[in-house]
């Protein structure tokens, strides 16, 4: 496996913390890096120059903002593809599969609402903040790409 200075290793660790609350183990990281190298053409050829992805790599808060924005406005983004790739690996790994497969503790409608309300409110807050921040960055980068890269 690559050193911890490898951007993909660091990216995997950050996305792992964002998704399951802890960095993924060596196996998940190795599979993420291997899959990324095999799927680079599908992920997008200019991942290193994507400003939205670069913003997401800055930390958990930025990752949450980019996730909210791309979930609603840019489902085809490189960031979403990378996030889905890691989710697929985490779901198939015994140490993290339970995080995705755990059934709700009680089917009571009240408990479901109580359980889902805080994450829904947090998502809405991230979305409201992400539109001017990530949206502006996304718009500028798209305009530059369509303009042939001139400033």
LINLIN-V80917 format. One record per residue. N is the residue number from 1. RES is the residue in three letters. SS is DSSP state (a for helix, b for strand, c for the rest). D_LAST is the distance of its C-alpha to the last C-alpha in Angstrom with 1 decimal. Layout:
n=N res=RES ss=SS d_last=D_LAST
n=N res=RES ss=SS d_last=D_LAST
This chain:
n=1 res=UNK ss=c d_last=37.8
n=2 res=UNK ss=c d_last=34.7
n=3 res=UNK ss=c d_last=34.7
n=4 res=UNK ss=c d_last=33.5
n=5 res=UNK ss=c d_last=30.3
n=6 res=UNK ss=c d_last=29.3
n=7 res=UNK ss=a d_last=26.3
n=8 res=UNK ss=a d_last=28.2
n=9 res=UNK ss=a d_last=31.3
n=10 res=UNK ss=a d_last=29.6
n=11 res=UNK ss=a d_last=27.9
n=12 res=UNK ss=a d_last=31.3
n=13 res=UNK ss=a d_last=33.0
n=14 res=UNK ss=a d_last=30.6
n=15 res=UNK ss=a d_last=30.8
n=16 res=UNK ss=a d_last=34.5
n=17 res=UNK ss=a d_last=35.0
n=18 res=UNK ss=a d_last=33.1
n=19 res=UNK ss=a d_last=35.2
n=20 res=UNK ss=a d_last=38.6
n=21 res=UNK ss=c d_last=38.6
n=22 res=UNK ss=c d_last=39.0
n=23 res=UNK ss=c d_last=37.3
n=24 res=UNK ss=c d_last=38.4
n=25 res=UNK ss=c d_last=41.0
n=26 res=UNK ss=a d_last=40.6
n=27 res=UNK ss=a d_last=41.5
n=28 res=UNK ss=a d_last=38.9
n=29 res=UNK ss=a d_last=36.2
n=30 res=UNK ss=a d_last=37.4
n=31 res=UNK ss=a d_last=37.4
n=32 res=UNK ss=a d_last=33.9
n=33 res=UNK ss=a d_last=32.6
n=34 res=UNK ss=a d_last=34.7
n=35 res=UNK ss=a d_last=33.7
n=36 res=UNK ss=a d_last=30.0
n=37 res=UNK ss=a d_last=30.4
n=38 res=UNK ss=a d_last=32.4
n=39 res=UNK ss=a d_last=30.2
n=40 res=UNK ss=a d_last=26.7
n=41 res=UNK ss=a d_last=26.2
n=42 res=UNK ss=a d_last=27.1
n=43 res=UNK ss=a d_last=25.1
n=44 res=UNK ss=c d_last=21.8
n=45 res=UNK ss=c d_last=20.8
n=46 res=UNK ss=c d_last=17.7
n=47 res=UNK ss=a d_last=19.4
n=48 res=UNK ss=a d_last=18.1
n=49 res=UNK ss=a d_last=14.4
n=50 res=UNK ss=c d_last=15.3
n=51 res=UNK ss=a d_last=14.2
n=52 res=UNK ss=a d_last=17.2
n=53 res=UNK ss=a d_last=19.5
n=54 res=UNK ss=a d_last=18.3
n=55 res=UNK ss=a d_last=19.2
n=56 res=UNK ss=a d_last=22.5
n=57 res=UNK ss=c d_last=23.4
n=58 res=UNK ss=c d_last=23.4
n=59 res=UNK ss=c d_last=26.9
n=60 res=UNK ss=a d_last=29.3
n=61 res=UNK ss=a d_last=28.2
n=62 res=UNK ss=a d_last=24.6
n=63 res=UNK ss=a d_last=26.1
n=64 res=UNK ss=a d_last=28.2
n=65 res=UNK ss=a d_last=25.4
n=66 res=UNK ss=a d_last=23.4
n=67 res=UNK ss=a d_last=26.7
n=68 res=UNK ss=a d_last=27.6
n=69 res=UNK ss=a d_last=24.3
n=70 res=UNK ss=a d_last=24.2
n=71 res=UNK ss=a d_last=27.9
n=72 res=UNK ss=a d_last=27.6
n=73 res=UNK ss=a d_last=24.2
n=74 res=UNK ss=c d_last=23.0
n=75 res=UNK ss=c d_last=26.2
n=76 res=UNK ss=c d_last=24.6
n=77 res=UNK ss=c d_last=22.1
n=78 res=UNK ss=a d_last=22.3
n=79 res=UNK ss=a d_last=23.6
n=80 res=UNK ss=a d_last=26.4
n=81 res=UNK ss=a d_last=27.4
n=82 res=UNK ss=a d_last=27.7
n=83 res=UNK ss=a d_last=29.6
n=84 res=UNK ss=a d_last=32.0
n=85 res=UNK ss=a d_last=32.5
n=86 res=UNK ss=a d_last=33.7
n=87 res=UNK ss=a d_last=35.8
n=88 res=UNK ss=a d_last=37.5
n=89 res=UNK ss=a d_last=38.3
n=90 res=UNK ss=a d_last=39.5
n=91 res=UNK ss=a d_last=41.7
n=92 res=UNK ss=c d_last=43.4
n=93 res=UNK ss=c d_last=44.1
n=94 res=UNK ss=a d_last=47.5
n=95 res=UNK ss=a d_last=46.3
n=96 res=UNK ss=a d_last=43.7
n=97 res=UNK ss=a d_last=45.1
n=98 res=UNK ss=a d_last=47.3
n=99 res=UNK ss=a d_last=44.3
n=100 res=UNK ss=a d_last=43.4
n=101 res=UNK ss=a d_last=46.9
n=102 res=UNK ss=c d_last=48.7
n=103 res=UNK ss=c d_last=50.6
n=104 res=UNK ss=c d_last=50.6
n=105 res=UNK ss=c d_last=53.5
n=106 res=UNK ss=c d_last=55.0
n=107 res=UNK ss=c d_last=54.5
n=108 res=UNK ss=c d_last=55.3
n=109 res=UNK ss=a d_last=53.0
n=110 res=UNK ss=a d_last=52.9
n=111 res=UNK ss=a d_last=52.0
n=112 res=UNK ss=a d_last=49.2
n=113 res=UNK ss=a d_last=47.7
n=114 res=UNK ss=a d_last=48.2
n=115 res=UNK ss=a d_last=46.5
n=116 res=UNK ss=a d_last=43.5
n=117 res=UNK ss=a d_last=42.9
n=118 res=UNK ss=a d_last=41.3
n=119 res=UNK ss=a d_last=38.7
n=120 res=UNK ss=a d_last=38.0
n=121 res=UNK ss=a d_last=37.5
n=122 res=UNK ss=a d_last=35.3
n=123 res=UNK ss=a d_last=33.1
n=124 res=UNK ss=a d_last=32.9
n=125 res=UNK ss=a d_last=31.9
n=126 res=UNK ss=a d_last=29.1
n=127 res=UNK ss=a d_last=27.9
n=128 res=UNK ss=a d_last=28.0
n=129 res=UNK ss=a d_last=25.9
n=130 res=UNK ss=a d_last=23.5
n=131 res=UNK ss=a d_last=22.5
n=132 res=UNK ss=a d_last=20.5
n=133 res=UNK ss=a d_last=19.4
n=134 res=UNK ss=a d_last=18.7
n=135 res=UNK ss=a d_last=18.1
n=136 res=UNK ss=a d_last=15.2
n=137 res=UNK ss=a d_last=13.6
n=138 res=UNK ss=a d_last=14.6
n=139 res=UNK ss=a d_last=13.4
n=140 res=UNK ss=a d_last=9.8
n=141 res=UNK ss=a d_last=10.0
n=142 res=UNK ss=a d_last=11.8
n=143 res=UNK ss=a d_last=9.6
n=144 res=UNK ss=a d_last=6.7
n=145 res=UNK ss=a d_last=9.9
n=146 res=UNK ss=a d_last=11.3
n=147 res=UNK ss=c d_last=8.7
n=148 res=UNK ss=c d_last=9.1
n=149 res=UNK ss=c d_last=6.5
n=150 res=UNK ss=c d_last=3.8
n=151 res=UNK ss=c d_last=0.0
